[in-house]
Amino acid sequence: MTTASQILTGLVGLLHFFILTLEMFLWATPFGAKAFKRTLQQQTETKVLAANQGLYNGFLAAGLTWSVFAGAPSGFALKVFFLGCVVVAGIYGAATASRGILIFQALPGALALGVTLLAGA
């Protein structure tokens, strides 16, 4: 169960590095517009806001990566904290921006958090 916690937490971290890349660097590109189902003009107009969001996702990714490599007992506490932040951010995003965020962000975070809590590590 500990290995599953490590793998799932690492995957959630990678997901957030991807989100950082999408929001900070690919937002105002055809790929970014397609991913968010918006026009390129809308994406260009909101590029600065998206970059800010991307930075926060980068902090989540960094914290999750840190938690995977941190030894006991701090690694467990870091995982629980950062995975909890991911779940809360995903729920808020689903409630305010797009329901898809619930599946894309909150669900993986909740799965990793559940496995981590069951593993106790």
Backbone torsions as a table, in degrees:
resi	resn	phi	psi	omega
1	MET	NA	-33.6	178.6
2	THR	-63.8	-41.3	178.6
3	THR	-63.3	-41.7	178.0
4	ALA	-61.9	-40.2	177.4
5	SER	-61.0	-45.2	179.8
6	GLN	-61.9	-46.3	-177.8
7	ILE	-65.2	-48.4	-178.7
8	LEU	-63.7	-41.0	177.9
9	THR	-63.8	-41.9	176.7
10	GLY	-61.7	-40.7	178.2
11	LEU	-65.9	-39.8	176.6
12	VAL	-64.4	-39.0	175.5
13	GLY	-60.7	-44.7	177.9
14	LEU	-62.9	-39.3	176.5
15	LEU	-57.6	-42.3	-178.9
16	HIS	-73.6	-28.7	171.1
17	PHE	-66.4	-37.5	176.2
18	PHE	-63.7	-44.8	179.1
19	ILE	-61.6	-41.6	175.9
20	LEU	-55.7	-49.0	-179.0
21	THR	-61.1	-44.3	-179.4
22	LEU	-63.4	-45.2	-175.5
23	GLU	-79.5	-32.4	-176.5
24	MET	-90.5	-32.9	-171.1
25	PHE	-119.8	-26.0	-175.8
26	LEU	-111.3	2.3	-174.4
27	TRP	-54.7	-53.0	-174.5
28	ALA	-94.9	42.2	175.3
29	THR	-121.0	165.7	176.3
30	PRO	-56.6	-36.5	177.8
31	PHE	-62.5	-45.8	179.2
32	GLY	-63.9	-41.8	179.2
33	ALA	-63.5	-41.7	179.0
34	LYS	-66.4	-42.4	-178.2
35	ALA	-61.7	-36.0	-177.0
36	PHE	-102.3	5.1	176.6
37	LYS	55.3	47.1	179.6
38	ARG	-132.9	164.6	177.6
39	THR	-76.2	159.1	177.7
40	LEU	-62.6	-34.8	177.3
41	GLN	-63.6	-43.8	177.2
42	GLN	-61.5	-41.3	179.5
43	GLN	-63.8	-42.7	-179.7
44	THR	-63.7	-40.3	-179.0
45	GLU	-67.3	-24.6	-176.8
46	THR	-111.3	15.5	-175.3
47	LYS	-58.4	-42.1	-178.1
48	VAL	-66.6	-42.0	177.8
49	LEU	-63.5	-41.9	-179.8
50	ALA	-64.3	-38.8	178.5
51	ALA	-62.3	-37.6	176.5
52	ASN	-63.2	-45.4	176.4
53	GLN	-59.1	-43.1	-179.6
54	GLY	-60.6	-38.7	178.5
55	LEU	-61.2	-43.7	178.2
56	TYR	-63.5	-38.4	176.1
57	ASN	-65.6	-31.7	175.3
58	GLY	-65.3	-37.9	176.1
59	PHE	-63.3	-40.7	176.6
60	LEU	-62.8	-44.2	179.8
61	ALA	-61.6	-42.9	179.6
62	ALA	-64.0	-43.7	179.1
63	GLY	-64.3	-40.1	178.4
64	LEU	-66.6	-40.1	177.3
65	THR	-64.0	-44.1	177.3
66	TRP	-57.4	-44.2	-176.8
67	SER	-64.1	-32.3	179.8
68	VAL	-69.2	-35.4	-176.3
69	PHE	-95.0	-11.5	179.3
70	ALA	-73.4	142.4	177.8
71	GLY	-80.0	173.3	178.0
72	ALA	-70.2	148.5	-2.4
73	PRO	-92.3	-6.2	-174.3
74	SER	-66.9	-30.1	-179.7
75	GLY	-57.8	-42.4	179.4
76	PHE	-63.6	-47.8	-179.3
77	ALA	-62.6	-40.0	178.6
78	LEU	-64.5	-43.5	178.3
79	LYS	-59.4	-48.6	-178.0
80	VAL	-61.0	-44.5	-179.4
81	PHE	-62.5	-54.7	-174.6
82	PHE	-70.0	-37.0	175.7
83	LEU	-66.3	-37.6	175.0
84	GLY	-61.0	-41.6	176.9
85	CYS	-61.5	-41.3	178.4
86	VAL	-61.1	-45.0	-179.3
87	VAL	-63.0	-46.8	179.6
88	VAL	-62.0	-45.0	178.8
89	ALA	-61.5	-40.0	179.3
90	GLY	-66.3	-41.2	178.1
91	ILE	-65.4	-44.7	179.2
92	TYR	-63.0	-44.4	178.6
93	GLY	-61.9	-39.0	178.4
94	ALA	-66.6	-35.7	-178.6
95	ALA	-75.9	-28.8	-172.6
96	THR	-111.4	-23.5	-173.4
97	ALA	-120.7	-57.9	-175.4
98	SER	-157.0	132.1	178.6
99	ARG	-61.7	-26.4	179.5
100	GLY	-59.4	-25.8	179.5
101	ILE	-63.3	-30.0	178.3
102	LEU	-60.5	-42.0	-179.5
103	ILE	-78.7	-44.0	-172.5
104	PHE	-75.5	-32.4	-175.0
105	GLN	-116.8	-53.9	-173.2
106	ALA	-68.1	-42.5	-177.4
107	LEU	-62.3	-49.7	176.8
108	PRO	-59.9	-39.7	178.4
109	GLY	-63.9	-42.2	179.6
110	ALA	-66.6	-39.0	177.7
111	LEU	-63.2	-47.4	178.8
112	ALA	-63.4	-39.9	179.1
113	LEU	-65.0	-44.5	179.2
114	GLY	-60.4	-46.3	178.9
115	VAL	-63.8	-40.6	178.9
116	THR	-62.3	-45.2	-179.9
117	LEU	-65.4	-39.0	176.6
118	LEU	-65.6	-38.0	-179.6
119	ALA	-73.8	-28.8	-177.3
120	GLY	67.9	24.3	-178.0
121	ALA	-149.4	NA	NA
